[in-house]
């Protein structure tokens, strides 16, 4: 059992990444050693995405690639978990017999039993490894581990409920350990599981079940643990962040949660993602406006603006509500950065509906915008809708939406040029004299970045890199979705 090595490949969304981080933490606590390369691993875990056909295809491709490593003797065992397993487990077992174990997303804690060698499938694992060193899988799928796993803040086993005072004093807490990948200073905090909505295009409720909020107390403990391990930016994620607490009959649940999270002293930024337009309250808007730690950034996927399409999507909202909410944000918080996601080519989307969507983008001028081509998922209610949009037209509409947004970027970003902003550092220069960072209006992976060229600054500025988490930067220019700047003040 000692010295077993594991490799983990995490696919899909940030919510899936948190699941991977949970499994990673469990395995490390059980004494397994993380292997950054797939070759030479005793166990390779693939955490799949099953939301869309394209994501399932990618997951299958990665599993097959992993199987090839096993057949070549470079790894010993394969565990496949994640969303795709929940809905397609029987088919996967039949089609992929080389996989040793399929684990649903609801049973991820069983990874500890596997690690302890309690399951017969791993009873024959040999601790002695003599594998050849071969190339990794694609680096975009690999875990970038920051190396802080051996820290254990969980020293006190006090089980009493928390008050605000106790929460600030970490010595009194039984903290919830959870490591984070990829970004040293930024971590996702998943506040719930599942979804209580019935959007016709979405199969998340069938994959993940109904909405279930995590307790405020547990989220506090998790946030404090992350903060004690170098995290400065918390990104709150969920299938529907604004729904938080509704399942427990808690009114204004997200507002209540945020009031507690802002007490974590070492967290400087809190970013809100996946806010469904419904249930965004005046209390929440007021808190975002007045609380320095909560970024003036709202990710609110509206999917469409035509009432005809919104009704077909079963979005439980309408154009008037969405426009009113956007206007309220802009009036109450003038420096608010708005991001949204849209679906192109939904069944029944007419030319008038699409023109309405184009006008909406022109008028609103979202700081950041993502577009997805409609995927006709057999398990989704929209699969039974008539008037499907053919692939060619769907692609044309997708391109038109993206081209429009691209054409608006110089105007949208002009308000930032020449101004100074705090940025969180995502990576040090690593000898390239370029810092990759983000402002409050840039979320990781989905938005652009702010690049800082150190040669435009004095030598003392270069010396501080690696010694600070934030810089103050003057934005000098924009290129596509990215911004460029110079260090303005290094005293942060």
N, C-alpha and C positions, 0 to 999 in steps of 0.2 A: 504493500500500500504506500509506503514512504517513497517520496521523490517521483510520484507519478506526474507526468506533464500533460497539460491540456492547452488546446488552442481554441479560440472562439471567434466565429465570424458572425457579425451582426448586420442584418439587412433591414431595410424598411425605415420607418419613421422614428423620430426621437422617443416616442412612447415604447417602441420596441427596443431602442437602445437602453432605456432604463431597465427593462426586463433582463437584458444581457448583463448590465452592470450588477443587478441583484444576483444572478447566477454566478457571475465572476467572483463576487464577494463571498458567497457561500463556499465555493470551491477553494478559494484561498484560505478561508478560515478552517477548512477541513484538511489543510496541509498540502494540497496539490500545488504544483508549480506552473505558473503561466509561461507558456512558450510563445514568443512573438512570431515564430515561424511554424508553419503547419508541419513541415518535415520533422520527424523526431518526436512527435506528440503521441502519447498513449491514447488520448481521447480528443477528438475534434468535435466541437459543438457548432451546429449551424442554426442560428435563430432566423427563421424565415419570415417573409411578408406574404400575406395572402389576400390583400385588399383588392388588387386589380390583376387582370390577366397578365399584363406586362411584368408586374412584380412577381407573380407566381412563376413565370417563365425564367426570370432571373434566378429565383430561388432554386428551381430545378437544375439550372445550369451549374450553379455553385455546388449543389449536392453531388451532381455527376462528377464534377471536377475533383471533389473531395474523395469520392469513391475511387477514382483513378489513383489517388495517392495511397489509398488503402490497398488496392490491388497490387501496387508496386512495392508494398512493404514499408512505405514511408510513415504511415500512421497505423494504429492498431484498431481503434474503434471509433464509430461515428454515432453521435446523438443528433437528431433533428428535432427542433422545437419551433414554437412560434405560431403565428396566425394560420399559416397554411395547413398545419397539422390538425388544428381544431376542426376544419371543415372537410379535409380530404385524407384523413388518417388511413382509412381502409384501402383507398386506392394507392396511397404511397407505400404502404406495407407490401402490397401486391407487386407494384412496379419497381420498387427499390429494395430488394431483399438484402442487399449488401449493408444497409443501414442497420445498426445494432439495436437502436431504441428510438421510438417516436414519443415525444413528451409534449403534452398539450400546454397551452399557456396558463391553464388553471392549476397545473401540477408542478410548477417550476421548482418548488421547494424540494421535490423528489430528487433534484440534482445532488442533494446532500447524501441521500441514500446510495446513489450511484457512486459518489466519491468515496463513501465508506465501504464500498464493495459488498453491499447487502443484496444487490440484485444479481441473480444467477448469470445474467448475460455478461457480467464482467468478472465472474469468479476466477477466470483463468488469466487475468491480466498479469503480465510479467513486469516486475519493476525494472528489470535490466533492459536498457534501450541501446540498440546498436543500429541506428538508422542513418542512411546517407543524407547528406545535406543537399536539399534541392530548393529550387526557387519557390517563393511564396505564391499564394493566390494574388490576384489583383490588389494592389495596395489600398484602393478605395474601400475594400471590404474588411481591411484589417483593423485590429484594435490598436490605437495609439495610447499606450498606458503611461501615465505620468510618473509612476514609480513611488507612489505614496501609500502602498497597500499595507505596509507593516505598522503604520500608525494605529494605535488603538486607544481612542478617547473614552471608550466604554469601560470605565474603571469602577463606577459606583452603581450598585444594583438597586437603588431606591425606586420603588414601584409606585410611590405616591403620585397623585395627579398634580399637574403643574399649575403654578400661577405665574404671572408675568415675572415676578421677582426671582422665583426659582429658575425660570427659563434662562434668564440672563446669567445665572451662576452655573456654569457647565459642570462644576464639581458635584452638583446634586442630581445629575441626570443619568438615566439609563439611555444613552444615545442610540439611535438606529444607524448602524454602519451601512454605508453604501458608497462604493467607489464610483468614480466617474471617468469616462473615456474622452480622449481626443483633445479637449480644451482644458488647460490647467486651471484657468480662472473662472470658467463657466460650467454650470451643471444644470441639467433638467430636473425639475421636481414634478413628478407625475402625481396629481392630486386625486385621481379617481381611476376606475376601471370601467370598461363597457360604455354603453350609450343608451339614453332613454328616448332619443328621437326616432322617427320613422321615415327619414328621408328616402325617397323611392330609389335613388341611385346607389345607396350605401348598404353594405352587408355586415358592417361592424357589429350590430346587435346580435346577429347570428354567429359571429366569430367570437366576440368578447362578452356577450351577455348584456344584461341591463346595467344601467349606470349604478355604480357603487362608490360613494365618496370615501376617501381615507379620512381618518379622524384628524382634527386640528392638532391634537396632542402628538400623534405620530409624525405628522408633517413638520411640526416644530422640531422634534428630536432629529429628524433626518436633515432638516435645513441647518441645524446647529452643527451636526457632525460634518456636513459638507463645508461649512464655513471654517471649521477648525482644521480642515485639510486643504486650505488655500483657495476655496471658491469665493469669488467676489460678486459674481452675477448669477442669480437664480432665474431660471426660465420656467414659469409655470405652464404645464401642458396637461391636456386631457382631450378626450374626444369632443368635449363641450365644456370649456372652463367656466362659463357663466352659469352652468347648471349645478355647480358645486353646492352640496348640502340639500338640494331639493328632495333627493331620495330619503333623507332623514328628517324631512319636514322642517328644515332650518331656513328661515327667511334671510335673504341677503347673505348667503353662506360665503361667497367669495370675498365680500367686504369684510366679514368677520375673520376669515382666514388671513387676509392681508394685514389686518390690524395687529395680528400676532406675529406674522413673519417679519414685519418691519422692526421688531424688537431685537432681531439677531444683529448684534453690533457689527460684526465683521463683514456682513453683506452690504455692498454699496448699491447694487442695482437689482431690481426685481422687474422682470419682463413678462408680459401677459400674452400668451398665444392661444389660438383656437377659441376666441370668444364668439359664441353663437349670438346673432343679433337680439334674440329674445332674452329677457331676464337681466339685461344690463341696466342697473338701477341708477337713480340720481345719487344715492349714497356712494356707489362705486365710482362714478364719474368725479364726484367731489373729492374722494380719497386720492384718485389718480392725479387730480389737479393740485392738491395741496401737499402730498407726501413726496419729499425729495427722492426717496429711495425707489419709488415706483416710476419706471420710465414712462415718458410721455409718448408711448408707442402702443398701438392697438392693432392686433392681428384679428380681423373679423371676416371670416370667409362668408361672403354673401351668395356665391355660386351663380347668381343671375339677378337681373333687376326687373325683367318683365313679369307682370302679375300672372300672365298665362303660363310661363315656364315655372315660376315659383310654385304655382298650384300643382303642376304636373310633378314637380320635385317633392311635393308634400313638405315644404319648408316651414310651415306654420308661421309665416311672416309675409309681408307684402311690400311693394315698392314704397308706399307712403311711410311705413315704419322705418325702413332702411334709410331713406333719405332724411327723415327727421332725426334719426340717431346720428348720422354723419354730421348734420348741421349742428346738432347739440355739442358734439365733441369739438367741432371747429370753433364754436362760439365760446364754450367754457374753457377750452384749453387751446389757445391760439397756436402754440408750437407743437401740437399733436402730430405725430407721424402715423399715417394710416396704411395698413397693408390689407389686401384681400386676395381671395382665390376665386376663380371663375371656371365654369364648365362650358366648353364650346361644343355645339352640335348635339344638345340634348334632344331626345325624341319629341317631336311636335314643335320645335323651335322654328318659327316662321321667319321670313325675311324682315318683317316688321319687328319681331322680337329681337332679332340680331341687331338691327339698326338702333333699337332702343338701348341695347347693351353698349354699343359703340359710343352713343351720345353720353351715356352714364360715365364711361371712362374719361371722355374728354372734359366733362364738367367737373367731376370729382377730383381728378388729378391725384390718384393714390401715389404715395411715396414709393411703395413697393407693391407689385401685383404679379400673381402667378396664374397661369391658365392651364387647364387640363382638358384634353380631348375626352369626350364622353366614352366610357368603356361599358359595353353592353354585357353586364354580369348576369349570368343565368339565375343566380340566387336572389337578385335584386328585384324589387317590384317593378322597376322601370323596364325590365326585360319584356314585360307583357304589353307595353305601350305600343300603339300604332305610330305611323308617320316617322319611322326611323330615318335619320340623316345618313346618307351614303358616305363612305370613307373619304372620297375626294372633296365633297363639300365641307365635311367636318374639318378636314385638314386646312382647307382654304379659310374657314372661319377662325380656326386657331391661329393661323399665320396673321390674319388681319388684326386680331386682338393684340398679338404680341408686337406687331409692327407699329400699331397705334401707340401703345405704351412706350415703345422705344423712341418714337418721335416726340413724345412729351417730356422725356427725361431732362433735356437741357433746361427747359422752363421749370420743371419741378425742382431740380437740384440747384437752380440759380440762387435760391434763397439761402443756401448753405455756403456759397462761395464767398471767401473773404472773412468768414466768421470763425470764432474759436469754439472748440468742443472738447470735452473730455472723451477719450477713447480707451477702451479696454484692449490690452495687448493679447492677440491670439497666438502669435509666435514671435520669438526673438529673431534677430537678423540672421543668425547662423552663418555669418561670414558674407552675406549677400548685400549688406548695408540697406536692406529694406525691411521695415516692420509692417506686419499685417495686423490690422486693428479694426475695431468697429466703434461707431458712435452709438448714441441711444436709438437712432432711427435705423439701425442695421442689425438684424438678427442673424445668427450663424447659419450657414448653408443655404438659406432661402433668399437672402438679400445680398447686396453688394458688400464690398469691404472698403476700408480706408487704408491706403498705402502711404507710408512715410519713408522718404528717401533720406538716409542719414547723412549723405554727402552734402546735403543742403544745410546741415546744422554743424555746430561746433563740436570739437572733440569731447567736450565734457558731456554733451548730450548722449554720445555713443556710450560713455562710461556708465550711464544710469540704466541702460537696458539690461534686464535681468535682475535689477534691484527694485523695480517698481511694477505695479499692476496696471496703472493708468497713466496716461500722458495727456497733456493739453496740446491740441493740434490746431493749427490754422489751415483751413481748407483752401486750396489754391486752384484746383481744377476738377472737372468731371470727365470721365470717359466711360461710356455705356452705363453700366450699373454701379461702377466703382468711383470712389473719390480719391484724391491725392492731396497730401498736405505736408507741412513742415512742423516740427516741434516748436510750440510757441512758449510754453512754460514747463519746465521740468521739475517743479517743486511739489507735484502732487504726491 
